[in-house]
Each structure stands twice: as structure tokens, then as C-alpha cells.
Amino acid sequence: MLYSLIRPALFLLDAERAHGLALSALKLWPAGGTDRADGPLATTVAGLAFPNPLGMAAGFDKDAEVPDALLGAGFGFAEVGSITPLPQPGNPRPRLFRLVEDRAVINRMGFNNGGAEAAVERLARRNSRPGIVGVNIGANKDSTDRIADYATIARLTAPLASYLAVNVSSPNTPGLRALQDEGALTALLDAVLEARGRSGPPVFLKVAPDLEPADIDAIARIAADKALGALIVSNTTISRPPLKSAHAGETGGLSGAPLRDLAQQRLRDFRKATGGAVPLIGVGGIATAEDAWARIRAGASLVQLYSAMTYAGPGIARQITRGLERLMRRDGFATIAEAVGTE
């Protein structure tokens, strides 16, 4: 209710400035997180015990400033980043746009972040606290060896991460999505897995929704061969469904409500391609408990959101988790794991 009162004032500000204010406000939020995962929504994925299946997607907390506040707001896990080895400013502003009429966002941020050294320092300070915090890793825009960049950031953050998420799906770093090609992806994952070490955290892979069937089959095969912890399906889209907002023509990745159907279908595609052998994390257009439940029934073991919080505020986490409990009881499931892939 409080957010609904202040949202009109926030929406008068540039979207990126408003986002900065949101991060500042969350720094005052009570820290949360638990190592117990025994409630009705608890589930286990890649050996990690999640208190509930709803996570904050990468991009919101790029520099690992507020993961514990997000856990305190009711998220079952938080994914920080994308973090690159060296600090970089990202693309020129303006680069973040609200499409209010469409309940969507377009961004072309370009992996803006303070770099590995600053992020590692923050992660080390919170490392004794409970809760699942994943680290989304990327490469610097001007790197001459992007695979080496991923290996470097994996080695630095693995001791401090619950899981590593390899991001090869952002549309805002030129050439990055080419790393989804079969040969490049195999070499990349080999480098990351070696840098992580044998006792390191599970490795997840975040993929784009704009993939051809052959790409989906190849990625699914590689994910199984490399024993990845999960596939995160999906990032923002470069496609443009019909949109109402004046910002509809902006370049960058589209997220929010217009991405929902595409992301849902892509999740189904990966569920079919993997045969359920690799856990899936559903992302894209999730704004309600019904959206999250549909993604779980379609094959997602976990779900994430980001853009929806722009419109609903931090209360969205508890709203969705309460709704998931109700939907789970309504449909006769005792656990989230029982419901995965049962649509």
C-alpha cells in the first residue's frame, strides 16, 4: 500500500534514478534469509535448499548491495550481478525505459557494474549470513578474451556464491549472444567449471528467449553433458510484440508483461529438449502468483522476477508466495517439486 502511494512520484523521475533510490531504500530494509527450508514452499534444486521458489533475477542488484534485504522482503533467493572482472560504465544514458501502458521495461544497460573487486568485498562481508545468493557473471565489453573473463570472475566469486549464473544472453553487449553457439558455449562452460573448482557451487546457464529449435536442442544437450545445476529461461527479448508505449521503439532488451508468453513457451521448449533432466528456472513476465504457478506447472523448479517489482513494489514477493501456497493447496500438491512439469 505504501508503494502504491509513492509510485506516482517515483515515476516522475528518470527510470535509472528511481532505481537508484529503490536500492538506497532497500539498504534500510531488515536483512533476511534462512538456512531452513522446511515450509510448504520449500524445494531443493542443484543441491541447494530454497525456502520458497521465488527469486529476484539478475539486473536489479548489479553490485551485490542489497541481497539480504531482498531475502528479508520475502524472496527465496537473490541473484546479484551481472558482475564483470573490471568496472565498466555500461552504455550511454538514457538506457532504461518504463513502458507503463504495457507494464514492461526496455533496457540497454550494457553490464554497468563496479567490477569484481568491489563485489567480492561486499559478498565477503555477508558470507556468514544465511540465505541463497547467486552471482550472475559476465564479460567486459572491450575484453579481447571473453572466455577468460568468465573464468576470472568465476574463480573470484565461487567461494562466496551459492551458485554461479553464466550470462551469455544479454542483448546489450555486442557479440555476447554468440557464446550460445555450441562450440563457443562448450569452451566457455569448460573454462568456468575448471575455474570454479571441484568443490565450488553449482553452475547455472542463463539463455535468451530468441533461440531457434536447433539452438535449444544443442544447449539442452550441453547442459546435460556438463551436469549444469540449472538453465535460467530466459533473459530479455530483442523481439517486439505490439506495444502501446511511446518508448516502444527504443533499442535494448524487452522485459515485463509482453515477454510472458514467449518466455513460457521457451520454458516448455527446454523442458521437452531436456526431458526434465536439467532443472529449469522460469523468468520473464512473471507478475502474479498465477504467472509463477503456470511457469512451475510448465516445468520450472524455480521462478524469478524483476520488472514486475517496478510496478508492484517490494511487497510483490510475499504476495506471490502467499498466492503460490493457495494455488498449491487448490490443485492438491503437497510440495512445489510435485507440481513441476504437470501442466
Secondary structure, DSSP 8 states (H G I E B T S, - for coil): -HHHHHHHHHTTS-HHHHHHHHHHHHTTS-----S---STT-EEETTEEESSSEEE-TTSSTTSSSHHHHHHTT-SEEEEEEE-SS-B--S-S--EEEEGGGTEEEE---S-B--HHHHHHHHHHTTTS-SEEEEEE---TT-S-HHHHHHHHHHHHGGG-SEEEEE---TTSTTGGGGGSHHHHHHHHHHHHHHH-TTS--EEEEE-S---HHHHHHHHHHHHHTT-SEEEE---BS------STTTT--SEEEEGGGHHHHHHHHHHHHHHHTTSS-EEEESS--SHHHHHHHHHTTEEEEEESHHHHHH-TTHHHHHHHHHHHHHHHTT-SSHHHHTT--
